[in-house]
Amino acid sequence: MKPSRYMPKIGTFDGAGFWKNAYAHQRGKLLKMVNVPEDQIIVLVNKKYVELPAALKYEIETSGIDKKTLL
């Protein structure tokens, strides 16, 4: 098999775009899907996306979640 010249694009979730336009219950649903504890969800839902920990943002963006499942 001949290697291609182009690397395949890794599909990521647009966390910042979703977070900006989502309601609190939609944000909470997203955080539950990436296994955030309930007591932390209450605190994190009302923060801006840039204020979230880097590890959590990475987990959200690479989780493979589809936006349609959250709406």
Predicted model as a PDB file, atoms N, CA, C, CB and O in Angstrom, pLDDT in the B-factor column:
MODEL        1                                                                  
ATOM      1  N   MET A   1       0.843  -1.180   0.000  1.00 52.00           N  
ATOM      2  CA  MET A   1       0.000   0.000   0.000  1.00 52.00           C  
ATOM      3  C   MET A   1       0.887   1.242   0.000  1.00 52.00           C  
ATOM      4  CB  MET A   1      -0.958  -0.001   1.220  1.00 52.00           C  
ATOM      5  O   MET A   1       1.796   1.374   0.820  1.00 52.00           O  
ATOM      6  N   LYS A   2       0.614   2.123  -0.907  1.00 58.00           N  
ATOM      7  CA  LYS A   2       1.403   3.337  -1.042  1.00 58.00           C  
ATOM      8  C   LYS A   2       0.932   4.381  -0.032  1.00 58.00           C  
ATOM      9  CB  LYS A   2       1.308   3.889  -2.478  1.00 58.00           C  
ATOM     10  O   LYS A   2      -0.264   4.660   0.043  1.00 58.00           O  
ATOM     11  N   PRO A   3       1.843   4.962   0.744  1.00 59.00           N  
ATOM     12  CA  PRO A   3       1.421   6.000   1.698  1.00 59.00           C  
ATOM     13  C   PRO A   3       0.977   7.254   0.951  1.00 59.00           C  
ATOM     14  CB  PRO A   3       2.570   6.343   2.683  1.00 59.00           C  
ATOM     15  O   PRO A   3       1.566   7.637  -0.059  1.00 59.00           O  
ATOM     16  N   SER A   4      -0.065   7.876   1.468  1.00 60.00           N  
ATOM     17  CA  SER A   4      -0.563   9.083   0.805  1.00 60.00           C  
ATOM     18  C   SER A   4       0.249  10.294   1.246  1.00 60.00           C  
ATOM     19  CB  SER A   4      -2.063   9.300   1.113  1.00 60.00           C  
ATOM     20  O   SER A   4       0.905  10.281   2.288  1.00 60.00           O  
ATOM     21  N   ARG A   5       0.190  11.308   0.450  1.00 68.00           N  
ATOM     22  CA  ARG A   5       0.912  12.534   0.757  1.00 68.00           C  
ATOM     23  C   ARG A   5       0.152  13.368   1.792  1.00 68.00           C  
ATOM     24  CB  ARG A   5       1.143  13.350  -0.521  1.00 68.00           C  
ATOM     25  O   ARG A   5       0.731  14.235   2.446  1.00 68.00           O  
ATOM     26  N   TYR A   6      -1.110  13.105   1.930  1.00 65.00           N  
ATOM     27  CA  TYR A   6      -1.934  13.923   2.806  1.00 65.00           C  
ATOM     28  C   TYR A   6      -2.314  13.143   4.061  1.00 65.00           C  
ATOM     29  CB  TYR A   6      -3.193  14.401   2.070  1.00 65.00           C  
ATOM     30  O   TYR A   6      -2.686  11.971   3.996  1.00 65.00           O  
ATOM     31  N   MET A   7      -2.214  13.802   5.173  1.00 60.00           N  
ATOM     32  CA  MET A   7      -2.629  13.183   6.427  1.00 60.00           C  
ATOM     33  C   MET A   7      -4.149  13.330   6.555  1.00 60.00           C  
ATOM     34  CB  MET A   7      -1.889  13.832   7.654  1.00 60.00           C  
ATOM     35  O   MET A   7      -4.696  14.382   6.221  1.00 60.00           O  
ATOM     36  N   PRO A   8      -4.824  12.305   7.028  1.00 59.00           N  
ATOM     37  CA  PRO A   8      -6.266  12.434   7.206  1.00 59.00           C  
ATOM     38  C   PRO A   8      -6.571  13.416   8.342  1.00 59.00           C  
ATOM     39  CB  PRO A   8      -6.904  11.054   7.495  1.00 59.00           C  
ATOM     40  O   PRO A   8      -5.870  13.455   9.354  1.00 59.00           O  
ATOM     41  N   LYS A   9      -7.606  14.188   8.157  1.00 58.00           N  
ATOM     42  CA  LYS A   9      -7.992  15.177   9.161  1.00 58.00           C  
ATOM     43  C   LYS A   9      -8.693  14.478  10.320  1.00 58.00           C  
ATOM     44  CB  LYS A   9      -8.910  16.266   8.543  1.00 58.00           C  
ATOM     45  O   LYS A   9      -9.576  13.645  10.114  1.00 58.00           O  
ATOM     46  N   ILE A  10      -8.298  14.820  11.520  1.00 62.00           N  
ATOM     47  CA  ILE A  10      -8.928  14.259  12.709  1.00 62.00           C  
ATOM     48  C   ILE A  10     -10.164  15.095  13.016  1.00 62.00           C  
ATOM     49  CB  ILE A  10      -7.938  14.231  13.929  1.00 62.00           C  
ATOM     50  O   ILE A  10     -10.077  16.315  13.155  1.00 62.00           O  
ATOM     51  N   GLY A  11     -11.300  14.440  13.119  1.00 66.00           N  
ATOM     52  CA  GLY A  11     -12.530  15.150  13.423  1.00 66.00           C  
ATOM     53  C   GLY A  11     -12.594  15.518  14.889  1.00 66.00           C  
ATOM     54  O   GLY A  11     -12.459  14.659  15.760  1.00 66.00           O  
ATOM     55  N   THR A  12     -12.799  16.799  15.161  1.00 76.00           N  
ATOM     56  CA  THR A  12     -12.915  17.250  16.541  1.00 76.00           C  
ATOM     57  C   THR A  12     -14.233  17.974  16.722  1.00 76.00           C  
ATOM     58  CB  THR A  12     -11.734  18.163  16.930  1.00 76.00           C  
ATOM     59  O   THR A  12     -14.826  18.468  15.763  1.00 76.00           O  
ATOM     60  N   PHE A  13     -14.675  18.028  17.950  1.00 80.00           N  
ATOM     61  CA  PHE A  13     -15.912  18.703  18.313  1.00 80.00           C  
ATOM     62  C   PHE A  13     -15.602  20.179  18.555  1.00 80.00           C  
ATOM     63  CB  PHE A  13     -16.565  18.049  19.574  1.00 80.00           C  
ATOM     64  O   PHE A  13     -14.631  20.496  19.242  1.00 80.00           O  
ATOM     65  N   ASP A  14     -16.406  21.079  18.005  1.00 84.00           N  
ATOM     66  CA  ASP A  14     -16.222  22.516  18.199  1.00 84.00           C  
ATOM     67  C   ASP A  14     -16.764  22.889  19.584  1.00 84.00           C  
ATOM     68  CB  ASP A  14     -16.941  23.340  17.067  1.00 84.00           C  
ATOM     69  O   ASP A  14     -17.901  23.341  19.718  1.00 84.00           O  
ATOM     70  N   GLY A  15     -15.942  22.693  20.594  1.00 85.00           N  
ATOM     71  CA  GLY A  15     -16.368  22.944  21.969  1.00 85.00           C  
ATOM     72  C   GLY A  15     -16.669  24.403  22.237  1.00 85.00           C  
ATOM     73  O   GLY A  15     -17.674  24.719  22.874  1.00 85.00           O  
ATOM     74  N   ALA A  16     -15.818  25.295  21.763  1.00 87.00           N  
ATOM     75  CA  ALA A  16     -16.012  26.725  22.023  1.00 87.00           C  
ATOM     76  C   ALA A  16     -17.280  27.243  21.348  1.00 87.00           C  
ATOM     77  CB  ALA A  16     -14.795  27.525  21.536  1.00 87.00           C  
ATOM     78  O   ALA A  16     -18.034  28.010  21.946  1.00 87.00           O  
ATOM     79  N   GLY A  17     -17.512  26.830  20.119  1.00 88.00           N  
ATOM     80  CA  GLY A  17     -18.718  27.272  19.411  1.00 88.00           C  
ATOM     81  C   GLY A  17     -19.987  26.748  20.061  1.00 88.00           C  
ATOM     82  O   GLY A  17     -20.979  27.469  20.176  1.00 88.00           O  
ATOM     83  N   PHE A  18     -19.953  25.489  20.487  1.00 89.00           N  
ATOM     84  CA  PHE A  18     -21.111  24.918  21.161  1.00 89.00           C  
ATOM     85  C   PHE A  18     -21.339  25.605  22.496  1.00 89.00           C  
ATOM     86  CB  PHE A  18     -20.931  23.411  21.362  1.00 89.00           C  
ATOM     87  O   PHE A  18     -22.469  25.967  22.823  1.00 89.00           O  
ATOM     88  N   TRP A  19     -20.285  25.788  23.263  1.00 90.00           N  
ATOM     89  CA  TRP A  19     -20.393  26.365  24.608  1.00 90.00           C  
ATOM     90  C   TRP A  19     -20.966  27.776  24.554  1.00 90.00           C  
ATOM     91  CB  TRP A  19     -19.020  26.382  25.297  1.00 90.00           C  
ATOM     92  O   TRP A  19     -21.743  28.169  25.423  1.00 90.00           O  
ATOM     93  N   LYS A  20     -20.577  28.540  23.525  1.00 91.00           N  
ATOM     94  CA  LYS A  20     -21.025  29.925  23.385  1.00 91.00           C  
ATOM     95  C   LYS A  20     -22.527  30.005  23.127  1.00 91.00           C  
ATOM     96  CB  LYS A  20     -20.265  30.612  22.253  1.00 91.00           C  
ATOM     97  O   LYS A  20     -23.191  30.915  23.626  1.00 91.00           O  
ATOM     98  N   ASN A  21     -23.066  29.071  22.360  1.00 89.00           N  
ATOM     99  CA  ASN A  21     -24.463  29.138  21.946  1.00 89.00           C  
ATOM    100  C   ASN A  21     -25.390  28.205  22.721  1.00 89.00           C  
ATOM    101  CB  ASN A  21     -24.561  28.826  20.497  1.00 89.00           C  
ATOM    102  O   ASN A  21     -26.586  28.158  22.434  1.00 89.00           O  
ATOM    103  N   ALA A  22     -24.869  27.463  23.693  1.00 89.00           N  
ATOM    104  CA  ALA A  22     -25.669  26.462  24.396  1.00 89.00           C  
ATOM    105  C   ALA A  22     -26.267  27.026  25.687  1.00 89.00           C  
ATOM    106  CB  ALA A  22     -24.815  25.232  24.710  1.00 89.00           C  
ATOM    107  O   ALA A  22     -25.725  27.938  26.311  1.00 89.00           O  
ATOM    108  N   TYR A  23     -27.401  26.446  26.055  1.00 91.00           N  
ATOM    109  CA  TYR A  23     -28.010  26.753  27.345  1.00 91.00           C  
ATOM    110  C   TYR A  23     -27.334  25.913  28.423  1.00 91.00           C  
ATOM    111  CB  TYR A  23     -29.545  26.490  27.317  1.00 91.00           C  
ATOM    112  O   TYR A  23     -26.587  24.984  28.120  1.00 91.00           O  
ATOM    113  N   ALA A  24     -27.599  26.244  29.669  1.00 91.00           N  
ATOM    114  CA  ALA A  24     -26.946  25.562  30.791  1.00 91.00           C  
ATOM    115  C   ALA A  24     -27.246  24.067  30.805  1.00 91.00           C  
ATOM    116  CB  ALA A  24     -27.384  26.185  32.110  1.00 91.00           C  
ATOM    117  O   ALA A  24     -26.351  23.271  31.086  1.00 91.00           O  
ATOM    118  N   HIS A  25     -28.479  23.666  30.510  1.00 91.00           N  
ATOM    119  CA  HIS A  25     -28.787  22.232  30.541  1.00 91.00           C  
ATOM    120  C   HIS A  25     -28.067  21.478  29.423  1.00 91.00           C  
ATOM    121  CB  HIS A  25     -30.298  22.013  30.425  1.00 91.00           C  
ATOM    122  O   HIS A  25     -27.739  20.304  29.590  1.00 91.00           O  
ATOM    123  N   GLN A  26     -27.815  22.135  28.284  1.00 91.00           N  
ATOM    124  CA  GLN A  26     -27.069  21.497  27.201  1.00 91.00           C  
ATOM    125  C   GLN A  26     -25.591  21.370  27.569  1.00 91.00           C  
ATOM    126  CB  GLN A  26     -27.227  22.296  25.892  1.00 91.00           C  
ATOM    127  O   GLN A  26     -24.948  20.373  27.240  1.00 91.00           O  
ATOM    128  N   ARG A  27     -25.061  22.373  28.246  1.00 92.00           N  
ATOM    129  CA  ARG A  27     -23.676  22.308  28.720  1.00 92.00           C  
ATOM    130  C   ARG A  27     -23.530  21.185  29.741  1.00 92.00           C  
ATOM    131  CB  ARG A  27     -23.241  23.663  29.339  1.00 92.00           C  
ATOM    132  O   ARG A  27     -22.554  20.436  29.715  1.00 92.00           O  
ATOM    133  N   GLY A  28     -24.502  21.072  30.636  1.00 92.00           N  
ATOM    134  CA  GLY A  28     -24.479  20.014  31.641  1.00 92.00           C  
ATOM    135  C   GLY A  28     -24.522  18.633  31.019  1.00 92.00           C  
ATOM    136  O   GLY A  28     -23.841  17.716  31.477  1.00 92.00           O  
ATOM    137  N   LYS A  29     -25.324  18.487  29.975  1.00 92.00           N  
ATOM    138  CA  LYS A  29     -25.411  17.201  29.278  1.00 92.00           C  
ATOM    139  C   LYS A  29     -24.065  16.842  28.647  1.00 92.00           C  
ATOM    140  CB  LYS A  29     -26.515  17.243  28.196  1.00 92.00           C  
ATOM    141  O   LYS A  29     -23.643  15.687  28.688  1.00 92.00           O  
ATOM    142  N   LEU A  30     -23.396  17.833  28.065  1.00 91.00           N  
ATOM    143  CA  LEU A  30     -22.072  17.610  27.478  1.00 91.00           C  
ATOM    144  C   LEU A  30     -21.074  17.187  28.551  1.00 91.00           C  
ATOM    145  CB  LEU A  30     -21.575  18.880  26.761  1.00 91.00           C  
ATOM    146  O   LEU A  30     -20.299  16.254  28.343  1.00 91.00           O  
ATOM    147  N   LEU A  31     -21.088  17.859  29.682  1.00 92.00           N  
ATOM    148  CA  LEU A  31     -20.156  17.525  30.760  1.00 92.00           C  
ATOM    149  C   LEU A  31     -20.424  16.138  31.323  1.00 92.00           C  
ATOM    150  CB  LEU A  31     -20.244  18.560  31.874  1.00 92.00           C  
ATOM    151  O   LEU A  31     -19.489  15.435  31.707  1.00 92.00           O  
ATOM    152  N   LYS A  32     -21.697  15.733  31.378  1.00 93.00           N  
ATOM    153  CA  LYS A  32     -22.018  14.378  31.838  1.00 93.00           C  
ATOM    154  C   LYS A  32     -21.490  13.336  30.862  1.00 93.00           C  
ATOM    155  CB  LYS A  32     -23.536  14.214  32.014  1.00 93.00           C  
ATOM    156  O   LYS A  32     -21.056  12.262  31.278  1.00 93.00           O  
ATOM    157  N   MET A  33     -21.522  13.642  29.572  1.00 91.00           N  
ATOM    158  CA  MET A  33     -21.060  12.692  28.562  1.00 91.00           C  
ATOM    159  C   MET A  33     -19.545  12.472  28.628  1.00 91.00           C  
ATOM    160  CB  MET A  33     -21.450  13.180  27.173  1.00 91.00           C  
ATOM    161  O   MET A  33     -19.057  11.429  28.192  1.00 91.00           O  
ATOM    162  N   VAL A  34     -18.802  13.433  29.162  1.00 91.00           N  
ATOM    163  CA  VAL A  34     -17.355  13.265  29.305  1.00 91.00           C  
ATOM    164  C   VAL A  34     -16.986  12.918  30.754  1.00 91.00           C  
ATOM    165  CB  VAL A  34     -16.620  14.549  28.860  1.00 91.00           C  
ATOM    166  O   VAL A  34     -15.840  13.089  31.171  1.00 91.00           O  
ATOM    167  N   ASN A  35     -17.970  12.430  31.509  1.00 91.00           N  
ATOM    168  CA  ASN A  35     -17.769  11.867  32.853  1.00 91.00           C  
ATOM    169  C   ASN A  35     -17.227  12.858  33.882  1.00 91.00           C  
ATOM    170  CB  ASN A  35     -16.834  10.708  32.767  1.00 91.00           C  
ATOM    171  O   ASN A  35     -16.294  12.544  34.622  1.00 91.00           O  
ATOM    172  N   VAL A  36     -17.815  14.053  33.927  1.00 91.00           N  
ATOM    173  CA  VAL A  36     -17.472  15.027  34.958  1.00 91.00           C  
ATOM    174  C   VAL A  36     -18.395  14.770  36.152  1.00 91.00           C  
ATOM    175  CB  VAL A  36     -17.609  16.512  34.427  1.00 91.00           C  
ATOM    176  O   VAL A  36     -19.595  14.571  35.958  1.00 91.00           O  
ATOM    177  N   PRO A  37     -17.864  14.768  37.388  1.00 93.00           N  
ATOM    178  CA  PRO A  37     -18.708  14.548  38.567  1.00 93.00           C  
ATOM    179  C   PRO A  37     -19.787  15.627  38.715  1.00 93.00           C  
ATOM    180  CB  PRO A  37     -17.843  14.509  39.826  1.00 93.00           C  
ATOM    181  O   PRO A  37     -19.591  16.776  38.320  1.00 93.00           O  
ATOM    182  N   GLU A  38     -20.924  15.239  39.289  1.00 93.00           N  
ATOM    183  CA  GLU A  38     -22.096  16.110  39.390  1.00 93.00           C  
ATOM    184  C   GLU A  38     -21.798  17.424  40.118  1.00 93.00           C  
ATOM    185  CB  GLU A  38     -23.216  15.380  40.103  1.00 93.00           C  
ATOM    186  O   GLU A  38     -22.264  18.479  39.689  1.00 93.00           O  
ATOM    187  N   ASP A  39     -21.035  17.377  41.203  1.00 93.00           N  
ATOM    188  CA  ASP A  39     -20.749  18.604  41.953  1.00 93.00           C  
ATOM    189  C   ASP A  39     -19.891  19.580  41.150  1.00 93.00           C  
ATOM    190  CB  ASP A  39     -20.051  18.265  43.264  1.00 93.00           C  
ATOM    191  O   ASP A  39     -19.999  20.791  41.341  1.00 93.00           O  
ATOM    192  N   GLN A  40     -19.043  19.074  40.259  1.00 93.00           N  
ATOM    193  CA  GLN A  40     -18.234  19.953  39.411  1.00 93.00           C  
ATOM    194  C   GLN A  40     -19.044  20.503  38.242  1.00 93.00           C  
ATOM    195  CB  GLN A  40     -17.010  19.204  38.888  1.00 93.00           C  
ATOM    196  O   GLN A  40     -18.771  21.605  37.767  1.00 93.00           O  
ATOM    197  N   ILE A  41     -20.035  19.750  37.775  1.00 93.00           N  
ATOM    198  CA  ILE A  41     -20.879  20.216  36.667  1.00 93.00           C  
ATOM    199  C   ILE A  41     -21.580  21.505  37.058  1.00 93.00           C  
ATOM    200  CB  ILE A  41     -21.918  19.138  36.270  1.00 93.00           C  
ATOM    201  O   ILE A  41     -21.655  22.442  36.264  1.00 93.00           O  
ATOM    202  N   ILE A  42     -22.088  21.553  38.271  1.00 92.00           N  
ATOM    203  CA  ILE A  42     -22.813  22.737  38.749  1.00 92.00           C  
ATOM    204  C   ILE A  42     -21.923  23.975  38.695  1.00 92.00           C  
ATOM    205  CB  ILE A  42     -23.324  22.514  40.187  1.00 92.00           C  
ATOM    206  O   ILE A  42     -22.393  25.059  38.348  1.00 92.00           O  
ATOM    207  N   VAL A  43     -20.660  23.829  39.028  1.00 93.00           N  
ATOM    208  CA  VAL A  43     -19.719  24.952  39.021  1.00 93.00           C  
ATOM    209  C   VAL A  43     -19.298  25.309  37.595  1.00 93.00           C  
ATOM    210  CB  VAL A  43     -18.481  24.617  39.867  1.00 93.00           C  
ATOM    211  O   VAL A  43     -19.227  26.488  37.249  1.00 93.00           O  
ATOM    212  N   LEU A  44     -19.019  24.308  36.772  1.00 93.00           N  
ATOM    213  CA  LEU A  44     -18.458  24.545  35.442  1.00 93.00           C  
ATOM    214  C   LEU A  44     -19.466  25.049  34.415  1.00 93.00           C  
ATOM    215  CB  LEU A  44     -17.844  23.290  34.937  1.00 93.00           C  
ATOM    216  O   LEU A  44     -19.077  25.706  33.450  1.00 93.00           O  
ATOM    217  N   VAL A  45     -20.736  24.760  34.598  1.00 93.00           N  
ATOM    218  CA  VAL A  45     -21.753  25.128  33.610  1.00 93.00           C  
ATOM    219  C   VAL A  45     -21.805  26.633  33.378  1.00 93.00           C  
ATOM    220  CB  VAL A  45     -23.119  24.630  34.053  1.00 93.00           C  
ATOM    221  O   VAL A  45     -22.042  27.070  32.252  1.00 93.00           O  
ATOM    222  N   ASN A  46     -21.594  27.418  34.398  1.00 92.00           N  
ATOM    223  CA  ASN A  46     -21.730  28.871  34.277  1.00 92.00           C  
ATOM    224  C   ASN A  46     -20.427  29.589  33.946  1.00 92.00           C  
ATOM    225  CB  ASN A  46     -22.282  29.427  35.547  1.00 92.00           C  
ATOM    226  O   ASN A  46     -20.399  30.818  33.883  1.00 92.00           O  
ATOM    227  N   LYS A  47     -19.351  28.840  33.734  1.00 93.00           N  
ATOM    228  CA  LYS A  47     -18.074  29.452  33.359  1.00 93.00           C  
ATOM    229  C   LYS A  47     -17.986  29.600  31.848  1.00 93.00           C  
ATOM    230  CB  LYS A  47     -16.890  28.613  33.884  1.00 93.00           C  
ATOM    231  O   LYS A  47     -18.700  28.931  31.101  1.00 93.00           O  
ATOM    232  N   LYS A  48     -17.097  30.491  31.408  1.00 93.00           N  
ATOM    233  CA  LYS A  48     -16.808  30.610  29.989  1.00 93.00           C  
ATOM    234  C   LYS A  48     -15.941  29.438  29.564  1.00 93.00           C  
ATOM    235  CB  LYS A  48     -16.114  31.957  29.669  1.00 93.00           C  
ATOM    236  O   LYS A  48     -15.274  28.821  30.394  1.00 93.00           O  
ATOM    237  N   TYR A  49     -15.948  29.133  28.281  1.00 92.00           N  
ATOM    238  CA  TYR A  49     -15.199  27.978  27.771  1.00 92.00           C  
ATOM    239  C   TYR A  49     -13.702  28.132  28.011  1.00 92.00           C  
ATOM    240  CB  TYR A  49     -15.468  27.787  26.278  1.00 92.00           C  
ATOM    241  O   TYR A  49     -13.025  27.150  28.315  1.00 92.00           O  
ATOM    242  N   VAL A  50     -13.177  29.341  27.880  1.00 93.00           N  
ATOM    243  CA  VAL A  50     -11.733  29.547  28.071  1.00 93.00           C  
ATOM    244  C   VAL A  50     -11.331  29.378  29.531  1.00 93.00           C  
ATOM    245  CB  VAL A  50     -11.324  30.940  27.580  1.00 93.00           C  
ATOM    246  O   VAL A  50     -10.153  29.171  29.819  1.00 93.00           O  
ATOM    247  N   GLU A  51     -12.278  29.460  30.455  1.00 93.00           N  
ATOM    248  CA  GLU A  51     -11.989  29.293  31.875  1.00 93.00           C  
ATOM    249  C   GLU A  51     -11.979  27.825  32.309  1.00 93.00           C  
ATOM    250  CB  GLU A  51     -13.004  30.057  32.694  1.00 93.00           C  
ATOM    251  O   GLU A  51     -11.575  27.522  33.432  1.00 93.00           O  
ATOM    252  N   LEU A  52     -12.413  26.915  31.441  1.00 92.00           N  
ATOM    253  CA  LEU A  52     -12.402  25.491  31.770  1.00 92.00           C  
ATOM    254  C   LEU A  52     -10.963  24.986  31.783  1.00 92.00           C  
ATOM    255  CB  LEU A  52     -13.259  24.681  30.759  1.00 92.00           C  
ATOM    256  O   LEU A  52     -10.114  25.527  31.075  1.00 92.00           O  
ATOM    257  N   PRO A  53     -10.678  23.955  32.580  1.00 93.00           N  
ATOM    258  CA  PRO A  53      -9.329  23.378  32.579  1.00 93.00           C  
ATOM    259  C   PRO A  53      -8.954  22.816  31.207  1.00 93.00           C  
ATOM    260  CB  PRO A  53      -9.227  22.276  33.636  1.00 93.00           C  
ATOM    261  O   PRO A  53      -9.806  22.305  30.479  1.00 93.00           O  
ATOM    262  N   ALA A  54      -7.684  22.915  30.869  1.00 92.00           N  
ATOM    263  CA  ALA A  54      -7.211  22.470  29.552  1.00 92.00           C  
ATOM    264  C   ALA A  54      -7.492  20.996  29.311  1.00 92.00           C  
ATOM    265  CB  ALA A  54      -5.721  22.732  29.414  1.00 92.00           C  
ATOM    266  O   ALA A  54      -7.846  20.607  28.198  1.00 92.00           O  
ATOM    267  N   ALA A  55      -7.338  20.174  30.336  1.00 92.00           N  
ATOM    268  CA  ALA A  55      -7.589  18.742  30.172  1.00 92.00           C  
ATOM    269  C   ALA A  55      -9.054  18.469  29.844  1.00 92.00           C  
ATOM    270  CB  ALA A  55      -7.186  17.983  31.439  1.00 92.00           C  
ATOM    271  O   ALA A  55      -9.357  17.581  29.048  1.00 92.00           O  
ATOM    272  N   LEU A  56      -9.956  19.223  30.451  1.00 92.00           N  
ATOM    273  CA  LEU A  56     -11.378  19.054  30.178  1.00 92.00           C  
ATOM    274  C   LEU A  56     -11.720  19.510  28.762  1.00 92.00           C  
ATOM    275  CB  LEU A  56     -12.214  19.831  31.200  1.00 92.00           C  
ATOM    276  O   LEU A  56     -12.507  18.857  28.076  1.00 92.00           O  
ATOM    277  N   LYS A  57     -11.141  20.616  28.321  1.00 91.00           N  
ATOM    278  CA  LYS A  57     -11.386  21.085  26.949  1.00 91.00           C  
ATOM    279  C   LYS A  57     -10.879  20.059  25.939  1.00 91.00           C  
ATOM    280  CB  LYS A  57     -10.704  22.455  26.708  1.00 91.00           C  
ATOM    281  O   LYS A  57     -11.537  19.804  24.930  1.00 91.00           O  
ATOM    282  N   TYR A  58      -9.723  19.477  26.202  1.00 89.00           N  
ATOM    283  CA  TYR A  58      -9.173  18.448  25.315  1.00 89.00           C  
ATOM    284  C   TYR A  58     -10.111  17.244  25.261  1.00 89.00           C  
ATOM    285  CB  TYR A  58      -7.764  18.012  25.789  1.00 89.00           C  
ATOM    286  O   TYR A  58     -10.374  16.705  24.186  1.00 89.00           O  
ATOM    287  N   GLU A  59     -10.610  16.830  26.413  1.00 90.00           N  
ATOM    288  CA  GLU A  59     -11.528  15.691  26.486  1.00 90.00           C  
ATOM    289  C   GLU A  59     -12.813  15.970  25.709  1.00 90.00           C  
ATOM    290  CB  GLU A  59     -11.859  15.362  27.950  1.00 90.00           C  
ATOM    291  O   GLU A  59     -13.323  15.086  25.021  1.00 90.00           O  
ATOM    292  N   ILE A  60     -13.334  17.180  25.811  1.00 88.00           N  
ATOM    293  CA  ILE A  60     -14.563  17.559  25.093  1.00 88.00           C  
ATOM    294  C   ILE A  60     -14.318  17.525  23.585  1.00 88.00           C  
ATOM    295  CB  ILE A  60     -15.046  18.974  25.530  1.00 88.00           C  
ATOM    296  O   ILE A  60     -15.125  16.975  22.837  1.00 88.00           O  
ATOM    297  N   GLU A  61     -13.222  18.103  23.146  1.00 87.00           N  
ATOM    298  CA  GLU A  61     -12.964  18.238  21.715  1.00 87.00           C  
ATOM    299  C   GLU A  61     -12.606  16.919  21.041  1.00 87.00           C  
ATOM    300  CB  GLU A  61     -11.860  19.225  21.492  1.00 87.00           C  
ATOM    301  O   GLU A  61     -12.857  16.760  19.847  1.00 87.00           O  
ATOM    302  N   THR A  62     -12.036  15.986  21.761  1.00 86.00           N  
ATOM    303  CA  THR A  62     -11.621  14.722  21.156  1.00 86.00           C  
ATOM    304  C   THR A  62     -12.532  13.560  21.529  1.00 86.00           C  
ATOM    305  CB  THR A  62     -10.208  14.401  21.564  1.00 86.00           C  
ATOM    306  O   THR A  62     -12.209  12.409  21.234  1.00 86.00           O  
ATOM    307  N   SER A  63     -13.650  13.832  22.161  1.00 82.00           N  
ATOM    308  CA  SER A  63     -14.532  12.762  22.626  1.00 82.00           C  
ATOM    309  C   SER A  63     -15.331  12.106  21.508  1.00 82.00           C  
ATOM    310  CB  SER A  63     -15.476  13.301  23.655  1.00 82.00           C  
ATOM    311  O   SER A  63     -15.827  10.993  21.681  1.00 82.00           O  
ATOM    312  N   GLY A  64     -15.464  12.764  20.378  1.00 81.00           N  
ATOM    313  CA  GLY A  64     -16.231  12.193  19.276  1.00 81.00           C  
ATOM    314  C   GLY A  64     -17.728  12.405  19.414  1.00 81.00           C  
ATOM    315  O   GLY A  64     -18.510  11.761  18.714  1.00 81.00           O  
ATOM    316  N   ILE A  65     -18.136  13.291  20.299  1.00 81.00           N  
ATOM    317  CA  ILE A  65     -19.547  13.585  20.501  1.00 81.00           C  
ATOM    318  C   ILE A  65     -20.073  14.381  19.324  1.00 81.00           C  
ATOM    319  CB  ILE A  65     -19.769  14.352  21.817  1.00 81.00           C  
ATOM    320  O   ILE A  65     -19.386  15.257  18.799  1.00 81.00           O  
ATOM    321  N   ASP A  66     -21.288  14.077  18.914  1.00 80.00           N  
ATOM    322  CA  ASP A  66     -21.932  14.798  17.825  1.00 80.00           C  
ATOM    323  C   ASP A  66     -22.851  15.859  18.399  1.00 80.00           C  
ATOM    324  CB  ASP A  66     -22.715  13.835  16.907  1.00 80.00           C  
ATOM    325  O   ASP A  66     -23.550  15.616  19.382  1.00 80.00           O  
ATOM    326  N   LYS A  67     -22.851  17.029  17.790  1.00 80.00           N  
ATOM    327  CA  LYS A  67     -23.661  18.145  18.283  1.00 80.00           C  
ATOM    328  C   LYS A  67     -25.152  17.813  18.288  1.00 80.00           C  
ATOM    329  CB  LYS A  67     -23.414  19.384  17.432  1.00 80.00           C  
ATOM    330  O   LYS A  67     -25.897  18.318  19.129  1.00 80.00           O  
ATOM    331  N   LYS A  68     -25.586  16.975  17.364  1.00 80.00           N  
ATOM    332  CA  LYS A  68     -27.000  16.611  17.277  1.00 80.00           C  
ATOM    333  C   LYS A  68     -27.477  15.846  18.505  1.00 80.00           C  
ATOM    334  CB  LYS A  68     -27.245  15.782  16.033  1.00 80.00           C  
ATOM    335  O   LYS A  68     -28.648  15.946  18.871  1.00 80.00           O  
ATOM    336  N   THR A  69     -26.601  15.089  19.143  1.00 80.00           N  
ATOM    337  CA  THR A  69     -27.007  14.356  20.339  1.00 80.00           C  
ATOM    338  C   THR A  69     -27.198  15.261  21.543  1.00 80.00           C  
ATOM    339  CB  THR A  69     -25.988  13.298  20.663  1.00 80.00           C  
ATOM    340  O   THR A  69     -27.856  14.877  22.509  1.00 80.00           O  
ATOM    341  N   LEU A  70     -26.626  16.465  21.495  1.00 75.00           N  
ATOM    342  CA  LEU A  70     -26.718  17.378  22.626  1.00 75.00           C  
ATOM    343  C   LEU A  70     -27.887  18.346  22.516  1.00 75.00           C  
ATOM    344  CB  LEU A  70     -25.442  18.150  22.756  1.00 75.00           C  
ATOM    345  O   LEU A  70     -28.293  18.927  23.523  1.00 75.00           O  
ATOM    346  N   LEU A  71     -28.428  18.531  21.348  1.00 75.00           N  
ATOM    347  CA  LEU A  71     -29.511  19.497  21.172  1.00 75.00           C  
ATOM    348  C   LEU A  71     -30.879  18.873  21.320  1.00 75.00           C  
ATOM    349  CB  LEU A  71     -29.406  20.149  19.828  1.00 75.00           C  
ATOM    350  O   LEU A  71     -31.890  19.566  21.197  1.00 75.00           O  
TER     351      LEU A  71                                                      
ENDMDL                                                                          
END                                                                             
